[in-house]
Amino acid sequence: MIYDQTEKMLEQRTDRDSCSFLLSWTLTQDNTQATTCALGTADSILDLAQKANNTLGHLTTYCTTKSYPNIISIDNVGNVNNVIIFVMQINKFFATGKGI
């Protein structure tokens, strides 16, 4: 997911005047995962989303003052501390043009 979204961001948002970029940090379970998570043999979509949300901060290494997400879509908005930190970093360092 990191590779897919960073590639799209770097291709679509090449400078500050580029169109807004939607970072889609959402998951889709396959049929087996969806039907077996209730049995405890696979993680639920909420568990998977929490794991994904915990890695969101790694994307700051791919952000620059010219290329960063403007909109972020996530699953499992119940516990979003890592997402809030990521968004605050984008606003403080990249959207302002200061950089890290």
NUVEXZA-63699 format. One record per atom (N, C-alpha, C): residue number from 1; residue in three letters; x negated, y, z negated. Coordinates in Angstrom, 1 decimal, padded with zeros to 4 digits. Atoms other than C-alpha are relative to their C-alpha. Example, Ala and Ser with C-alpha at 12.3 -4.5 7.8 and 13.67 -1.06 7.14 Angstrom:
% residues 2
pamar/zase/c1/c2/c3
1/ala/-000.9/-001.2/000.0
1/ala/-012.3/-004.5/-007.8
1/ala/-000.9/001.2/000.0
2/ser/000.9/-001.1/000.0
2/ser/-013.7/-001.1/-007.1
2/ser/000.8/001.1/-000.8
END
This chain:
% residues 100
pamar/zase/c1/c2/c3
1/met/-000.8/-001.2/000.0
1/met/000.0/000.0/000.0
1/met/-000.9/001.3/000.0
2/ile/000.9/-001.2/000.0
2/ile/-002.9/002.4/-000.8
2/ile/-000.5/000.3/001.4
3/tyr/000.6/-000.2/-001.3
3/tyr/-004.5/001.8/002.6
3/tyr/001.1/000.5/001.0
4/asp/-001.1/-000.4/-000.9
4/asp/-001.2/002.1/004.5
4/asp/000.4/001.5/-000.2
5/gln/-000.5/-001.4/000.3
5/gln/-000.1/005.4/002.8
5/gln/-001.2/001.0/000.2
6/thr/001.1/-000.9/-000.2
6/thr/-003.6/007.0/002.9
6/thr/-000.3/000.2/001.4
7/glu/000.2/-000.1/-001.4
7/glu/-004.0/006.2/006.5
7/glu/001.0/001.0/000.7
8/lys/-001.0/-000.8/-000.5
8/lys/-000.7/007.8/007.3
8/lys/-000.2/001.5/-000.4
9/met/000.2/-001.4/000.5
9/met/-001.4/010.9/005.2
9/met/-001.2/000.6/000.7
10/leu/001.1/-000.6/-000.7
10/leu/-004.8/011.4/006.8
10/leu/000.2/000.3/001.5
11/glu/-000.4/-000.2/-001.4
11/glu/-003.3/011.1/010.3
11/glu/001.0/001.1/000.2
12/gln/-001.1/-000.9/-000.1
12/gln/-000.2/013.1/009.7
12/gln/-000.2/001.4/-000.6
13/arg/000.3/-001.3/000.7
13/arg/-001.5/015.9/007.4
13/arg/-001.4/000.3/000.2
14/thr/001.4/-000.3/-000.2
14/thr/-004.7/017.1/008.9
14/thr/-000.5/001.4/-000.5
15/asp/000.4/-001.3/000.6
15/asp/-004.6/020.6/007.5
15/asp/001.2/000.6/-000.8
16/arg/-001.0/-000.5/000.9
16/arg/-002.6/022.8/005.1
16/arg/001.3/000.4/000.8
17/asp/-001.1/-000.5/-000.7
17/asp/-000.3/024.0/007.9
17/asp/000.8/-001.2/000.7
18/ser/-000.7/001.2/-000.6
18/ser/000.7/020.4/009.0
18/ser/001.3/-000.1/-000.7
19/cys/-001.3/000.3/000.6
19/cys/004.2/019.2/008.4
19/cys/-000.2/-000.7/-001.4
20/ser/000.0/000.7/001.3
20/ser/005.0/017.9/004.9
20/ser/-000.2/-001.5/000.2
21/phe/000.2/001.5/000.0
21/phe/003.9/014.3/004.1
21/phe/000.7/-000.6/-001.1
22/leu/-000.7/000.8/001.0
22/leu/006.2/011.9/002.3
22/leu/-000.8/-001.2/-000.3
23/leu/000.7/001.2/000.5
23/leu/004.2/009.4/000.2
23/leu/001.0/-000.9/-000.5
24/ser/-001.0/001.0/000.3
24/ser/006.4/006.3/000.1
24/ser/-000.7/-001.0/-000.9
25/trp/000.6/000.9/000.9
25/trp/005.2/004.4/-003.0
25/trp/001.1/-001.0/-000.5
26/thr/-001.1/000.9/000.3
26/thr/008.0/001.8/-002.9
26/thr/-000.3/-001.4/000.5
27/leu/000.3/001.4/-000.3
27/leu/008.0/-001.9/-002.8
27/leu/001.3/-000.7/000.5
28/thr/-001.0/000.9/-000.5
28/thr/010.1/-004.6/-001.1
28/thr/-000.3/-001.4/-000.4
29/gln/000.2/001.4/000.3
29/gln/010.4/-008.1/-002.5
29/gln/000.4/-000.9/001.1
30/asp/-000.5/000.9/-001.0
30/asp/010.6/-011.0/-000.2
30/asp/001.1/-000.9/-000.6
31/asn/-001.2/000.8/000.4
31/asn/013.5/-013.5/-000.5
31/asn/-000.4/-000.9/-001.2
32/thr/000.5/000.9/001.1
32/thr/011.5/-015.9/-002.8
32/thr/-000.1/000.8/-001.3
33/gln/000.2/-000.8/001.2
33/gln/010.5/-013.1/-005.2
33/gln/001.3/000.5/-000.6
34/ala/-001.3/-000.5/000.5
34/ala/014.0/-011.7/-005.4
34/ala/000.8/-001.0/-000.6
35/thr/-000.8/001.0/000.6
35/thr/015.6/-015.0/-006.1
35/thr/-000.6/-000.7/-001.2
36/thr/000.7/000.8/001.2
36/thr/013.0/-016.4/-008.6
36/thr/-000.4/000.9/-001.1
37/cys/000.5/-000.9/001.1
37/cys/012.3/-013.3/-010.7
37/cys/000.9/-000.2/-001.2
38/ala/-000.9/000.3/001.1
38/ala/015.4/-014.1/-012.8
38/ala/-000.4/-001.3/-000.8
39/leu/000.5/001.2/000.6
39/leu/013.9/-017.5/-013.5
39/leu/-001.3/000.2/-000.8
40/gly/001.3/-000.3/000.7
40/gly/010.7/-015.9/-014.8
40/gly/-001.2/-000.5/000.8
41/thr/001.1/000.5/-000.8
41/thr/008.6/-017.4/-012.0
41/thr/-000.7/001.1/000.9
42/ala/000.6/-001.2/-000.8
42/ala/008.0/-014.0/-010.2
42/ala/000.4/001.2/-000.8
43/asp/-000.2/-001.3/000.6
43/asp/007.8/-010.4/-011.4
43/asp/001.3/000.6/000.6
44/ser/-001.1/-000.8/-000.4
44/ser/010.9/-008.3/-011.2
44/ser/-000.5/001.2/000.9
45/ile/000.3/-001.1/-000.8
45/ile/011.0/-005.4/-008.8
45/ile/-000.4/001.2/-000.9
46/leu/000.4/-001.0/000.9
46/leu/010.8/-003.1/-011.8
46/leu/-001.4/-000.2/-000.6
47/asp/001.3/000.3/000.4
47/asp/007.7/-004.8/-013.1
47/asp/-001.1/000.3/001.1
48/leu/000.9/-000.2/-001.1
48/leu/006.1/-004.7/-009.7
48/leu/-000.2/001.5/000.3
49/ala/000.0/-001.4/-000.2
49/ala/007.0/-001.0/-009.4
49/ala/-000.9/000.7/-001.0
50/gln/000.8/-000.6/001.0
50/gln/005.4/-000.2/-012.7
50/gln/-001.5/-000.2/000.2
51/lys/001.4/000.3/-000.4
51/lys/002.2/-001.9/-011.6
51/lys/-000.5/000.9/001.1
52/ala/000.4/-000.9/-001.1
52/ala/002.2/000.1/-008.4
52/ala/-000.1/001.4/-000.5
53/asn/000.0/-001.4/000.6
53/asn/003.0/003.4/-010.3
53/asn/-001.3/000.2/-000.8
54/asn/001.2/-000.1/000.7
54/asn/000.0/002.7/-012.5
54/asn/-001.3/000.2/000.8
55/thr/001.1/-000.2/-000.9
55/thr/-002.3/002.7/-009.5
55/thr/000.1/001.3/000.8
56/leu/-000.2/-001.2/-000.8
56/leu/-001.0/005.9/-008.0
56/leu/-001.1/001.1/-000.1
57/gly/001.0/-001.0/000.2
57/gly/-003.7/008.1/-009.5
57/gly/-001.3/-000.3/000.8
58/his/001.1/000.3/-000.8
58/his/-006.3/006.3/-007.4
58/his/000.1/000.7/001.4
59/leu/-000.2/-000.7/-001.3
59/leu/-004.9/008.2/-004.4
59/leu/-000.7/001.4/000.0
60/thr/000.7/-001.3/000.0
60/thr/-006.6/011.4/-005.6
60/thr/-001.3/000.0/000.7
61/thr/001.2/000.0/-000.6
61/thr/-009.8/010.2/-004.2
61/thr/000.1/000.2/001.6
62/tyr/-000.3/-000.2/-001.4
62/tyr/-008.2/010.4/-000.7
62/tyr/000.6/001.4/000.3
63/cys/-000.6/-001.3/-000.2
63/cys/-006.7/013.8/-001.2
63/cys/-001.1/001.1/000.2
64/thr/000.8/-001.1/-000.2
64/thr/-008.3/017.0/000.0
64/thr/000.9/001.3/-000.1
65/thr/-000.8/-001.3/000.0
65/thr/-007.2/020.7/000.0
65/thr/000.8/000.1/001.3
66/lys/-000.7/000.0/-001.3
66/lys/-006.1/020.0/003.6
66/lys/001.0/-001.2/000.1
67/ser/-000.8/001.3/-000.2
67/ser/-004.5/016.5/003.2
67/ser/000.4/-000.5/-001.4
68/tyr/-000.6/000.4/001.3
68/tyr/-002.3/015.7/000.2
68/tyr/001.5/-000.2/000.2
69/pro/-001.5/000.2/-000.2
69/pro/001.3/014.4/-000.2
69/pro/000.8/001.2/-000.6
70/asn/-000.9/-001.1/000.4
70/asn/004.0/017.0/-000.5
70/asn/001.2/-000.5/-000.7
71/ile/-001.2/000.7/000.5
71/ile/006.8/014.6/-001.4
71/ile/-000.4/-001.4/-000.4
72/ile/000.4/001.3/000.4
72/ile/006.4/011.4/-003.4
72/ile/001.3/-000.8/-000.4
73/ser/-001.1/000.9/000.3
73/ser/009.0/008.6/-003.4
73/ser/-000.5/-001.3/-000.7
74/ile/000.5/001.1/000.8
74/ile/008.6/005.9/-006.1
74/ile/001.2/-000.9/-000.4
75/asp/-001.0/000.9/000.7
75/asp/010.5/002.9/-007.6
75/asp/-000.2/000.2/-001.5
76/asn/000.1/000.1/001.5
76/asn/011.2/002.6/-011.3
76/asn/-000.4/001.3/-000.6
77/val/000.3/-001.3/000.5
77/val/011.4/006.2/-012.4
77/val/000.1/000.1/-001.5
78/gly/-000.1/000.0/001.4
78/gly/011.9/005.1/-016.0
78/gly/-001.2/000.4/-000.8
79/asn/001.2/-000.3/000.6
79/asn/008.3/005.4/-017.0
79/asn/-001.0/000.6/001.0
80/val/000.7/-000.7/-001.1
80/val/006.6/008.0/-014.9
80/val/-001.2/000.8/-000.4
81/asn/001.1/-000.8/000.5
81/asn/003.7/009.3/-017.0
81/asn/-001.2/000.1/001.0
82/asn/001.1/000.0/-001.0
82/asn/001.1/008.2/-014.4
82/asn/000.4/000.8/001.3
83/val/-000.5/-000.8/-001.2
83/val/003.2/009.8/-011.6
83/val/-000.1/001.5/-000.3
84/ile/000.0/-001.5/000.4
84/ile/003.5/013.1/-013.5
84/ile/-001.5/000.5/000.0
85/ile/001.4/-000.4/000.0
85/ile/-000.3/013.2/-014.0
85/ile/-000.5/000.1/001.4
86/phe/000.4/-000.1/-001.4
86/phe/-000.8/012.5/-010.3
86/phe/000.5/001.2/000.7
87/val/-000.6/-001.2/-000.6
87/val/001.6/015.2/-009.2
87/val/-000.6/001.3/-000.6
88/met/000.7/-001.2/000.6
88/met/000.0/017.7/-011.7
88/met/-001.4/000.2/000.6
89/gln/001.3/-000.1/-000.6
89/gln/-003.4/016.9/-010.2
89/gln/000.1/000.6/001.4
90/ile/-000.2/-000.5/-001.3
90/ile/-002.1/017.5/-006.7
90/ile/000.3/001.5/000.0
91/asn/-000.3/-001.5/000.1
91/asn/-000.6/020.9/-007.7
91/asn/-001.1/000.8/-000.5
92/lys/001.1/-000.8/000.6
92/lys/-003.6/022.0/-009.7
92/lys/-001.2/000.1/001.0
93/phe/001.2/000.0/-000.7
93/phe/-006.4/021.0/-007.4
93/phe/000.1/000.1/001.6
94/phe/000.0/000.1/-001.5
94/phe/-005.2/020.4/-003.8
94/phe/001.0/001.0/000.6
95/ala/-001.0/-001.0/-000.6
95/ala/-002.0/022.5/-003.2
95/ala/-000.5/001.4/-000.2
96/thr/000.5/-001.3/000.2
96/thr/-003.8/025.5/-004.6
96/thr/-001.2/000.3/000.8
97/gly/001.1/-000.2/-000.9
97/gly/-006.7/025.0/-002.3
97/gly/-001.3/000.0/-000.8
98/lys/001.2/000.0/000.8
98/lys/-009.2/024.7/-005.2
98/lys/-000.9/-001.2/000.2
99/gly/000.7/001.2/-000.1
99/gly/-010.2/021.1/-004.8
99/gly/-000.5/-000.4/-001.4
100/ile/000.5/000.5/001.2
100/ile/-011.7/019.0/-007.5
100/ile/-001.5/000.4/-000.2
END
